[in-house]
């Protein structure tokens, strides 16, 4: 009797453990960072903490749902979910439910809940692109420019228009890089991806050149000393926070919850800048530990992608893994001065419901795929 070459049993326990560690650490970190802001605004130190726990609960519920949902069903529903998400992206421009913060219209107000559709766009786009590319025949992917590459460019063009109107350059960047990587491994001719990357680089140059505030951000990134109290202030304070942590963090390794920068010095300590607080409280050791967890996440995610049974599952695994790891990479590199700051949340850590729920849906799908792999 031929031995069964496929296995379907438990999910990847190592990946599940990595995700659990990231989530527990993230919730704890939000609690320690947010208490002074919660105390000042609400008179109690735990409002933001319990709100994040609520969002984690919702995300866990949805993550478990997609974990149990048939993979073929996800492929079937992918176009509908993507179109629904695009509709929500357009609704942010309506005056009654669209919310504008800091000159950007990225949020929808539904009474007690405010959601950011662009965060969910990352996972619905990955789902749709994986379903669409895997639905093409081998000959279409290899030979038909007008049946594969041209529609792919049109999809990216639509997202470009919607995201620039908000504007949300960070989400656009994540989607473009993740989509290009998925397109490259689908497989398709290498020159398609090369052309796409070249067009993306040219487009990024044009967008920076024609928008004064983007150009100013880039110039300050290259020369932060030119505006230390303006655009360069966040980077300056982040570097101060990380530097003060030294090897094991402030207070000789006993600095958990004792950050000084969160008390009005470092902008956005609960959200975009939370890695700098980790560096301050836990030092180089804590920072390396966090980066290592994301590298382990990448290892398990790409290992799953390499053992999948179908092209759809492979593309989905690569897309989800790339999205989360790239987002962590851009966030951390921005705060240590390697890349320009882009306002990207740190996955599983930054305060905020939309990105956390979207990430939980993503890892739920990834764990679902890991239950059925090649032996």
N, C-alpha and C positions, 0 to 999 in steps of 0.2 A: 504494500500500500504506500502510495506517495505521501511523503511527509508534508503537512500543511506549512507553507512558507510565510503565511501571514499570522499575526497574532492580534487578538482583540480581548483585552482584559482590563487591567488597571491603567490609569493615566501615568504620566511621567512623575513619579514621586519626588525626584530631585528638583524638577522644575516647580512643582507645587510647593515644596519646602522653601525654595528661593523666593517665590512670590509671597508666601506667608511671612517670611522674615522682613521683606521690604515693606509689606503692609503694616505689620506690627510696629516696626521702627518708625514708619511714616506717621502713623496715628499718634504715637508717643511724642514724636518731634513736634507735630502740630499743637499738641496739648501744652508742651513746655514753652513754645514760642508765643502762642496766642493768649496766654492768660493775662498779661498786663493790658492788652488791647480790649479783651472781653471785660475785664474788671472796670476799665475806664468807661466803656460804652454802655454796659448792661448792669454793672454793679455786682457781677458774679464772674469768677475766672474761667468758667467752663462752657460758655455758650458756643464758641467756635469749635471747641473740642467735641462736644456732643453732636453738633451739626455735621462735623466730618464723619463721626461714627455712623450717623444716620445715612449719609451718602454712601459710606462703605457698605452698610447693610443693603441698600437698594442695589448697589453695584454687584454685591455678592449674590443677591437673588437673581439678577439678570444674567450674571456670569454662570450660575448653576443651571439656569434655563437653557442657555446656548450650549453648555457642556453636555446636556442630555439630549439636545435637539439633533435630529439626523443631519449629517453633513450635506447630503443631497438636498435636504429641505432648505438649508442655508443658501445653497447655490440657486435654487428656484426662487427664493424670496429676495435675492441680492438686488436685482434691478428696481423692484418696488421700494426697498429701503433706501436705496441711493436717490431715487427721484423724490421720495418723501423728505429726505434730508435737504435736498436742493430747494424744495418748497419752503422749508423752515429757514433756510439761508436767505431767501428772498423776503420772508415775513419780517425780518429784523428791520427792514426799511419802512415798515408801517408805523405811523406816529403813535398809535395807541398801545401797541404791545412791544414795539422795538425799543430797546434801551441803549442810550448813548453814554459812554463813559470815556472821558479823556479824548474826545474827538473821534472815537471809533464806535460804530454800531454793530455789535457782535452778539447781543443778548436779547432774549425774549422773556418778557415778564408775564408769568402766569399766577399772579397773586402772591402766594407764599413762596413760590419757587421761581427762580430765574435760571434759565438754561442758556448755554452757549452752543448753538448748532454746529459751529465749525469744529468743535472737539469731537463730535459724533461723526462728522464728515470723514475723519481719518479712517475710522473702521468701516463705514459704509462704502467708501471709495475703494478700500482694499478688497472688501467682499465683492463688489461689482466688477472690479478690474480682473480679479482672479476668475470669476465666473465667465466673464466675457472672453478673456484670452484662452481659457481652457476649452471654451466652446468652439473655437476656431480649429479647422482641420490643420494637419501638419503642412500641407501644401500651401494653405492660405497664409500661415505664419511665416513660411519660408519665402514665398514668392509674391504674394499679392500686396503691393504697396497700398493700393486704394481700399483694400478690404480690412487691413489691420492697422498700418501705421497712420494713415490719414484719419480714420475714426478715433484712434488714440489721441492724436493731436487735437482733434475737435473737442474731445472730453476735457483735456487739460486746458484748452482755450476757454471753455465755459466756466471752469473752476477759477481760472485766472481772472475773468471779468467779475465774478461774484465776490471773490476774496479781496480783490483790489478795491472794490467799491466800499468794503467795510471800514478801513482796510485791515487785512490780517496777513502780513507778509510771512510771518513765522509758520503759520499753518500751510500756506502756499509752498514754502520751501520744503517742509516735511513731506507733503503730498507729492511734490515733483520728484524728489530724490527717491522716495519709496516706490512710486509708480514706475520710474525709469529702471530701477533694479528689478522689479517684477517683470517688466517688459523684456529686459535683457535675458532673463533665465527662462522665458516662456516655451521654447526658444524662438528667437527671431534673428534676422540678419544683424550682425554686429554694427553695421553702419547705421541702422535705424537708431539704435541707442546712442551712438556717437553723435549723430545729427541732433538728436533730442537734447543731449547734454550741451552741445555747442549753442543751440538755440536758447536753452535755458540760461546759460552763462551770458549770452548777449542780451537777453531780456532783463536779467538782473542788473547788468551794467546800465542799461537804458533807464530802468526804474530808479536806480540810485542817482543817476546823472540828472534826471528831470524832476526829482523831488528834493527840495532844499533840506528838509528835516532828515531824510535818509542819508544824504551826502554829509550832513553835519555829524550824524551818528558815526559814520565810517571814519571821518577825519579825526574825531575825538578818540575813537578806538585806536587809530594809528598813533595819535599824539595826545594821550589823556591829560597831560599837564597843561594843555591849552585851555581847558574848561573844567577845572577840578571841582567847582561848586555848581556847575550846570549839568550838561549832558554826561560828563564824566564822573559825576558825584557817586552814582550807584556803584560803578566799578571800583572807584577809590575806596569807598567804605567796605565793599566786599573783600578787597585785598587786605585791608586793615584787619577785618574780622578773621579771615583765614590765617593771616600771618601771626596774629596774637595767639592762635591756638597752638602754635609750635608743634611738638611731636605728639603729645598725648592730650592736648586741650588745656584750657585755662584751669587754674587751681590744681595743677599737677595731676590731671586726669580725673578730677572730681568736679568737673565744671558742667555736668549735664543740667540744663535748665538755668544756668547762671550767665548766659550771654549778656554782654553789655551793649552790643551793637543793636539789639532788637528794641532798645529803649529810645527810639526816635532818631537813631543815627543812620542805620541802614534802611533804605527804602525797600518796601515789599518783603519783610522778613518771613512772613507766613507763606508767601506764594513763590514768586520767581527767584527770590534770594535765599531760600531756605538752606541750600547747600552751604552757603557762606556761614550760616549759623552753626551748622554741623561741624564745619571746619574749625570754627572758633571754640565750640564746646568740647569736641572730641579730637581736635588736632589732626595732624597728618595721618595718624593711625586710623582714626575714624573715617577720614576722607577716602583713604585707600580701601578700607573695608567696604564702603558703599560702592565705590567704582568696581571693586572685585565682584560684588553681587550682581551688578548689571552685566559684567563680562560673562559671568556664569550663566545668567539668563540668556545672553546671546548664544553661548555654546550649546545649551540645551535646545533653544529654539531652532537653530540651524541644523542641529543633529536630527530633530524631528522632521524638518523639511527634507533632509537627505534620505529619510526612510519611509516617506509617505507612499501611498499606493496609487494616487492619481495626481495629475497635473494641477487640478484645482486645489487639492490639499497642500501641495508643494508651494504653490504661489501664495496661498493664504498664510501658511506658516512663515514664509520669508517676509511677506508684507507686514504681518503683525510684529514679528521679532524686530525687523528693521525700524519700524515706526517707533516702538518704545525705546530701543537702544539709541537711535538717532536723537530722539527728543532729550534723553538723559545726557547724551554727549554734547549737544548744543547748549543745554542749560549750564552744565558744569564748565565747559570751555568758555562760555561767555562770562562767567563769574570769576574765572582765574585769568582773564585777559587774552586768551588764545584766539577767540572769535568775538565779533561784536555782540553785545547784548541784544536779544531778540524778543524778550518777553515770553519765553517758553516755560511752561510749568515743568517741574521735575516729577516724572512719573511716580505714582504711589506716595509721594511725599508732600508736594505743594498743596496748600489749602484750596479747596474748590471742588464742587460736586461733578460738574460736567466731564472734566477730563478724567476724574477717578472712575466714574461709572463707565465711560467709554473704554478705559484701560481694563476694567474688570470684565467687560464683554469680550474684549480682545483675548485676554489670557484664558477665559472660559472656552473660547473656540479653539485656542492652541492646545489646551489640555484635552479637549474632545478629540482633536486630531491624533494626539499622542496615544490614544487607546487602541488604535488600529494601525500598526506599522509593519514593515517588512521585518522578517526575522533576521 
